[in-house]
Amino acid sequence: MVNLFIVMTGIGLVVPILPYYVQSFDADGKVLGMLIASYAFMQFLFAPLWGRLSDKYGRKPMVAVGMFGFAIAEFIFASASGIWMLFLSRMLAGIFGSALLPTAMAYIADITPNEKRGQGMGIMGAAMGLGFVIGPALGGWLAEYSLSLPFFTAGCAGLLGGLVALFALKESLLKEHRIHLDERENQFIQIARALKSPVGFLLILVLILSFGLANFQSIFGFYALRKFGYSPSQVGVIITIVGLVGTAAQGALVGRLTSKFGEERVVTGALLLSAFGFIIMTLAFDFITILLTTCTFFLGNSLLRPSVNALISKLAGNRQGMIMGLNNSFMSLGNVIGPLAAGALFEVNIHIPYLLGAFVMVIGFIATKRWISKHPKKEVVQF
């Protein structure tokens, strides 16, 4: 949890700054969308590989490598002298950053029983959310001195996270539980098999919710700048406040709600709440209404992700690393398509990306209700 907090603080540092930093290179919303998409595309390609390696070599080495690689990428971004360096940095960050989340989710699965899985995923999300709360506020403040300073700070946070992984993180996967890899299988073969398995629909759902979330994240800075003229520090304050709501929901609500109602019902309710949040976000007209509408969306999304991750983990059996890698891969694919669509549609009308996000969440709700009524109960994935 400390490890995830450190890295998410580093990532959160740059969130309110990225649009302004990119704009200093005379780039627009489309370039910003492409930058975010390049990061996510590398995650799509490499997350399954890191997940498989964690099943063979353990979780600890993958976390450390991912953090050190992320730090190097942030230092490159901070010292960039052209757009090509920004893209190089984001691609490296995607390659190495994709080692962290699937390995962390597999780690949680290693140390929690099935009945506590939702709570474990919620606590993991809370640790990440807390970092995402502190990071943007700190990043907005640092940007008042220099737009590159938050990226240098994020790199230092990544280095610190790598050291924590090497010297403080205990290995959760015993040697006797590790799995031999079939080197002939790539992620595309794994994806094809996974889609035919009981976990297939849930991976599609991850793609849907990631696409919807990316419509918010990728252009919120530009949205706040163009519609309200907000500065980086003001955007940082907004993200900090809504992040606190998300952190509280994941840390205190997810475990209780999934224990009482089950992951399936929490997922469907959260999809509807997220869609509602998207719609009312387009109606915001001042600082207070922006806070209320974004908090509504973040509350729904914060309940959604841990619940879906818990469902996937319960179906993964002893292939936690590989399945969580595929989970992260589908999440990244949504993060590729979402920013590209949001960046292009934002130039047409600043509200269209959020309306599209609402539509996607409603489709996810309908599909999930159908899946719940037909899927086999708790059938473990077999590969």
C-alpha positions as CSV (number, residue, x, y, z in Angstrom):
1,M,0.0,0.0,0.0
2,V,2.9,2.4,0.8
3,N,4.5,1.5,-2.5
4,L,1.3,2.2,-4.5
5,F,0.7,5.4,-2.6
6,I,4.2,6.7,-3.5
7,V,3.9,5.9,-7.2
8,M,0.4,7.3,-7.5
9,T,1.5,10.5,-5.8
10,G,4.1,10.7,-8.5
11,I,1.6,10.1,-11.2
12,G,-0.9,12.5,-9.6
13,L,1.7,15.3,-9.6
14,V,1.5,15.6,-13.3
15,V,-2.3,15.3,-13.9
16,P,-3.3,19.0,-13.6
17,I,-0.1,20.1,-15.3
18,L,0.0,18.0,-18.4
19,P,-2.3,20.1,-20.6
20,Y,-0.4,23.3,-19.7
21,Y,3.0,21.6,-20.2
22,V,1.9,20.3,-23.6
23,Q,0.5,23.7,-24.6
24,S,4.0,25.2,-23.9
25,F,5.1,23.1,-26.9
26,D,2.3,24.7,-29.1
27,A,0.3,21.4,-29.0
28,D,-3.4,21.1,-28.8
29,G,-6.0,18.7,-27.4
30,K,-5.4,16.1,-30.2
31,V,-1.7,15.9,-29.3
32,L,-2.6,15.6,-25.6
33,G,-4.9,12.7,-26.5
34,M,-2.2,11.0,-28.6
35,L,0.3,11.4,-25.7
36,I,-2.0,9.7,-23.3
37,A,-2.9,7.1,-25.8
38,S,0.7,6.2,-26.5
39,Y,1.2,5.6,-22.8
40,A,-1.9,3.4,-22.7
41,F,-1.0,1.5,-25.9
42,M,2.4,0.4,-24.4
43,Q,0.5,-0.7,-21.3
44,F,-1.8,-2.8,-23.5
45,L,1.2,-4.5,-25.1
46,F,3.3,-5.1,-22.1
47,A,1.0,-5.6,-19.1
48,P,0.2,-9.3,-19.9
49,L,4.0,-10.0,-20.2
50,W,4.7,-8.4,-16.8
51,G,1.8,-10.4,-15.3
52,R,3.1,-13.7,-16.6
53,L,6.6,-12.9,-15.4
54,S,5.3,-12.2,-11.9
55,D,3.6,-15.7,-11.9
56,K,7.1,-17.2,-12.7
57,Y,9.5,-15.0,-10.8
58,G,7.4,-13.4,-8.1
59,R,5.7,-10.1,-7.5
60,K,8.5,-8.1,-5.9
61,P,11.0,-7.9,-8.8
62,M,8.3,-6.8,-11.2
63,V,7.2,-4.0,-8.9
64,A,10.8,-2.7,-8.5
65,V,11.6,-2.8,-12.2
66,G,8.4,-1.0,-13.0
67,M,9.0,1.8,-10.6
68,F,12.6,2.5,-11.6
69,G,11.5,2.5,-15.3
70,F,8.7,4.9,-14.5
71,A,11.2,7.2,-12.8
72,I,13.5,7.4,-15.8
73,A,10.5,8.2,-18.1
74,E,9.5,11.1,-15.9
75,F,13.0,12.5,-15.9
76,I,13.0,12.4,-19.7
77,F,9.6,14.2,-19.8
78,A,10.8,16.9,-17.4
79,S,13.9,17.6,-19.6
80,A,12.1,17.4,-23.0
81,S,13.2,19.8,-25.7
82,G,10.7,18.7,-28.3
83,I,7.4,16.8,-28.8
84,W,9.3,13.6,-29.8
85,M,10.8,13.4,-26.3
86,L,7.4,13.7,-24.8
87,F,6.2,10.7,-26.8
88,L,9.4,8.8,-26.0
89,S,8.8,9.4,-22.3
90,R,5.1,8.4,-22.3
91,M,5.9,5.2,-24.2
92,L,8.7,4.2,-21.7
93,A,6.3,5.1,-18.8
94,G,3.7,2.9,-20.3
95,I,6.1,0.0,-20.8
96,F,7.5,0.0,-17.2
97,G,4.4,1.4,-15.5
98,S,2.4,-1.6,-16.8
99,A,4.4,-3.8,-14.5
100,L,3.0,-2.2,-11.3
101,L,-0.8,-2.5,-11.3
102,P,-1.4,-6.1,-12.5
103,T,1.4,-7.3,-10.1
104,A,-0.1,-5.3,-7.2
105,M,-3.6,-6.8,-7.9
106,A,-2.0,-10.3,-8.1
107,Y,-0.2,-9.5,-4.8
108,I,-3.6,-8.7,-3.2
109,A,-5.1,-11.9,-4.5
110,D,-2.1,-13.8,-3.0
111,I,-2.7,-12.6,0.5
112,T,-6.6,-12.3,0.7
113,P,-9.2,-15.1,0.8
114,N,-12.1,-14.9,-1.6
115,E,-14.6,-13.4,0.9
116,K,-12.2,-10.5,1.6
117,R,-11.1,-9.9,-2.0
118,G,-13.4,-7.0,-2.6
119,Q,-12.2,-5.3,0.6
120,G,-8.6,-6.0,-0.4
121,M,-9.1,-4.4,-3.9
122,G,-10.9,-1.5,-2.3
123,I,-8.0,-0.8,0.2
124,M,-5.5,-1.1,-2.7
125,G,-7.6,1.5,-4.6
126,A,-7.8,3.7,-1.5
127,A,-4.0,3.7,-1.2
128,M,-3.7,4.7,-4.9
129,G,-6.5,7.2,-4.5
130,L,-4.8,8.9,-1.6
131,G,-1.7,9.3,-3.7
132,F,-3.8,10.8,-6.4
133,V,-5.3,13.2,-3.9
134,I,-2.0,14.5,-2.6
135,G,-0.3,14.4,-6.0
136,P,-2.4,16.9,-8.0
137,A,-2.5,19.5,-5.1
138,L,1.3,19.2,-4.8
139,G,1.7,19.3,-8.6
140,G,-0.4,22.4,-9.0
141,W,1.6,24.2,-6.3
142,L,5.0,23.1,-7.8
143,A,3.9,24.3,-11.2
144,E,3.7,27.8,-10.0
145,Y,7.5,27.7,-9.8
146,S,8.1,25.7,-13.0
147,L,6.0,23.5,-15.3
148,S,8.8,20.9,-15.4
149,L,9.3,20.7,-11.6
150,P,6.3,18.3,-11.0
151,F,7.8,15.8,-13.5
152,F,11.2,15.9,-11.8
153,T,9.4,15.3,-8.5
154,A,7.4,12.4,-10.0
155,G,10.7,10.8,-11.1
156,C,12.0,11.1,-7.6
157,A,8.9,9.5,-6.2
158,G,9.3,6.6,-8.6
159,L,12.9,6.1,-7.4
160,L,11.7,6.1,-3.8
161,G,9.0,3.6,-4.7
162,G,11.6,1.3,-6.3
163,L,13.8,1.4,-3.2
164,V,10.8,0.6,-1.0
165,A,10.1,-2.4,-3.2
166,L,13.6,-3.7,-3.0
167,F,14.2,-3.3,0.7
168,A,10.7,-3.3,2.4
169,L,8.3,-5.3,0.2
170,K,7.9,-9.0,1.1
171,E,7.4,-11.5,-1.6
172,S,3.9,-12.9,-1.6
173,L,4.2,-15.7,-4.1
174,L,6.0,-18.7,-2.7
175,K,8.4,-20.5,-5.1
176,E,6.3,-23.7,-5.0
177,H,3.3,-21.8,-6.2
178,R,5.0,-20.2,-9.2
179,I,4.1,-21.3,-12.7
180,H,6.2,-22.3,-15.7
181,L,5.6,-20.1,-18.7
182,D,4.9,-21.3,-22.2
183,E,7.2,-18.9,-24.1
184,R,5.4,-19.6,-27.4
185,E,2.3,-17.8,-26.2
186,N,2.0,-14.1,-26.6
187,Q,-0.6,-11.7,-25.2
188,F,-2.8,-12.0,-28.3
189,I,-3.1,-15.8,-27.8
190,Q,-3.8,-15.2,-24.1
191,I,-6.5,-12.6,-24.9
192,A,-8.2,-15.0,-27.4
193,R,-8.3,-17.7,-24.7
194,A,-9.4,-15.4,-22.0
195,L,-12.3,-14.0,-24.0
196,K,-13.7,-17.5,-24.5
197,S,-13.4,-18.2,-20.7
198,P,-15.8,-17.2,-17.9
199,V,-13.7,-14.0,-17.3
200,G,-14.1,-12.8,-20.9
201,F,-17.1,-10.5,-20.4
202,L,-15.5,-8.9,-17.4
203,L,-12.4,-8.0,-19.5
204,I,-14.7,-6.4,-22.0
205,L,-16.4,-4.5,-19.1
206,V,-12.9,-3.3,-18.0
207,L,-12.4,-1.9,-21.5
208,I,-15.8,-0.1,-21.4
209,L,-15.3,1.5,-18.0
210,S,-11.7,2.5,-18.9
211,F,-12.9,4.1,-22.1
212,G,-15.5,6.0,-20.2
213,L,-13.1,7.2,-17.5
214,A,-10.5,8.3,-20.1
215,N,-13.1,10.6,-21.5
216,F,-13.0,12.5,-18.2
217,Q,-9.4,12.3,-17.3
218,S,-7.8,13.1,-20.7
219,I,-9.5,16.5,-21.3
220,F,-10.6,17.7,-17.9
221,G,-7.7,20.1,-17.7
222,F,-8.6,21.6,-21.1
223,Y,-12.3,21.6,-20.2
224,A,-11.6,23.6,-17.0
225,L,-9.3,26.0,-18.9
226,R,-11.6,26.7,-21.8
227,K,-14.9,26.8,-20.0
228,F,-13.9,28.5,-16.8
229,G,-10.4,29.8,-17.3
230,Y,-9.0,27.9,-14.4
231,S,-5.3,27.7,-13.6
232,P,-3.2,24.5,-12.9
233,S,-3.5,25.1,-9.1
234,Q,-7.3,25.4,-9.3
235,V,-7.6,22.2,-11.4
236,G,-5.3,20.6,-8.8
237,V,-7.7,21.6,-6.0
238,I,-10.7,20.1,-7.8
239,I,-8.9,16.8,-8.5
240,T,-7.7,16.7,-4.9
241,I,-11.2,17.1,-3.5
242,V,-12.9,14.6,-5.8
243,G,-10.0,12.3,-5.2
244,L,-10.7,12.4,-1.4
245,V,-14.3,11.3,-2.2
246,G,-13.0,8.4,-4.3
247,T,-10.4,7.4,-1.7
248,A,-13.0,7.3,1.1
249,A,-15.4,5.3,-1.1
250,Q,-12.8,2.7,-1.9
251,G,-11.4,2.4,1.6
252,A,-14.6,2.5,3.6
253,L,-17.5,1.6,1.3
254,V,-16.4,-1.1,-1.2
255,G,-15.7,-3.8,1.3
256,R,-19.0,-3.2,3.1
257,L,-21.1,-2.9,0.0
258,T,-19.7,-6.0,-1.7
259,S,-20.1,-8.0,1.5
260,K,-23.7,-7.0,1.8
261,F,-24.9,-6.9,-1.8
262,G,-22.2,-8.8,-3.7
263,E,-19.9,-7.5,-6.4
264,E,-22.4,-7.9,-9.2
265,R,-25.0,-5.5,-7.7
266,V,-22.3,-3.0,-6.7
267,V,-21.0,-3.0,-10.3
268,T,-24.4,-2.3,-11.9
269,G,-25.2,0.4,-9.4
270,A,-21.8,2.1,-9.9
271,L,-22.2,2.0,-13.7
272,L,-25.5,3.9,-13.4
273,L,-24.1,6.4,-11.0
274,S,-21.1,7.1,-13.2
275,A,-23.4,7.7,-16.2
276,F,-25.4,10.1,-14.2
277,G,-22.3,11.9,-13.1
278,F,-21.1,12.3,-16.7
279,I,-24.5,13.9,-17.8
280,I,-24.7,16.4,-14.9
281,M,-21.1,17.3,-15.4
282,T,-22.1,19.1,-18.7
283,L,-24.5,21.3,-16.7
284,A,-21.8,22.7,-14.3
285,F,-21.6,26.5,-14.3
286,D,-19.3,27.4,-11.4
287,F,-16.7,26.0,-8.9
288,I,-19.3,24.4,-6.6
289,T,-21.3,22.7,-9.3
290,I,-18.0,21.3,-10.9
291,L,-17.1,19.8,-7.5
292,L,-20.6,18.3,-7.0
293,T,-20.8,16.8,-10.5
294,T,-17.3,15.4,-10.6
295,C,-17.6,14.0,-7.1
296,T,-20.8,12.2,-8.2
297,F,-18.9,10.6,-11.2
298,F,-15.8,9.7,-9.0
299,L,-18.0,8.1,-6.4
300,G,-19.5,5.8,-9.0
301,N,-16.2,5.0,-10.6
302,S,-14.4,4.4,-7.3
303,L,-17.0,1.8,-6.4
304,L,-16.9,0.2,-9.8
305,R,-13.2,-0.6,-10.4
306,P,-12.4,-2.6,-7.2
307,S,-15.7,-4.5,-7.5
308,V,-14.9,-5.6,-11.1
309,N,-11.3,-6.4,-10.1
310,A,-12.5,-8.6,-7.3
311,L,-14.8,-10.5,-9.6
312,I,-12.0,-11.1,-12.1
313,S,-9.6,-12.2,-9.3
314,K,-12.1,-14.8,-8.0
315,L,-12.2,-16.3,-11.4
316,A,-8.5,-16.3,-12.0
317,G,-7.5,-19.3,-9.9
318,N,-3.7,-19.7,-9.7
319,R,-3.1,-17.5,-12.8
320,Q,-3.5,-14.2,-10.9
321,G,-0.6,-12.4,-12.5
322,M,-1.5,-13.4,-16.1
323,I,-5.2,-12.6,-15.7
324,M,-4.5,-9.3,-13.9
325,G,-2.0,-8.5,-16.7
326,L,-4.8,-9.1,-19.2
327,N,-7.1,-7.0,-17.1
328,N,-4.6,-4.2,-17.2
329,S,-4.2,-4.7,-20.9
330,F,-7.9,-4.2,-21.6
331,M,-7.9,-1.2,-19.2
332,S,-5.1,0.2,-21.3
333,L,-6.9,-0.4,-24.5
334,G,-9.8,1.7,-23.2
335,N,-7.2,4.3,-22.2
336,V,-5.9,4.3,-25.8
337,I,-9.3,4.7,-27.5
338,G,-10.8,7.1,-24.9
339,P,-8.2,9.9,-25.1
340,L,-8.1,9.8,-28.9
341,A,-11.9,10.0,-29.1
342,A,-12.1,12.6,-26.4
343,G,-9.4,14.8,-27.8
344,A,-11.0,14.8,-31.3
345,L,-14.6,15.3,-30.0
346,F,-13.5,18.1,-27.6
347,E,-12.5,20.2,-30.6
348,V,-16.0,19.8,-31.9
349,N,-17.8,20.6,-28.7
350,I,-16.4,20.5,-25.1
351,H,-19.4,18.6,-23.8
352,I,-19.4,15.7,-26.3
353,P,-16.7,13.6,-24.6
354,Y,-18.7,13.5,-21.4
355,L,-22.0,12.6,-23.1
356,L,-20.2,9.8,-24.9
357,G,-18.8,8.6,-21.6
358,A,-22.4,8.5,-20.2
359,F,-23.6,6.5,-23.2
360,V,-20.8,4.0,-22.8
361,M,-21.6,3.5,-19.1
362,V,-25.2,2.9,-19.9
363,I,-24.3,0.2,-22.5
364,G,-22.0,-1.3,-19.8
365,F,-24.9,-1.4,-17.4
366,I,-27.3,-3.2,-19.8
367,A,-24.6,-5.7,-20.8
368,T,-23.7,-6.4,-17.2
369,K,-27.3,-7.1,-16.3
370,R,-27.6,-9.6,-19.1
371,W,-24.3,-11.3,-18.2
372,I,-25.3,-11.6,-14.5
373,S,-28.5,-13.4,-15.5
374,K,-26.6,-16.0,-17.7
375,H,-23.0,-16.5,-16.6
376,P,-21.9,-19.6,-14.7
377,K,-21.4,-18.9,-11.0
378,K,-17.7,-18.6,-9.9
379,E,-16.3,-20.8,-12.6
380,V,-12.5,-20.6,-12.4
381,V,-10.5,-19.8,-15.6
382,Q,-8.7,-22.8,-17.1
383,F,-5.7,-22.4,-19.4
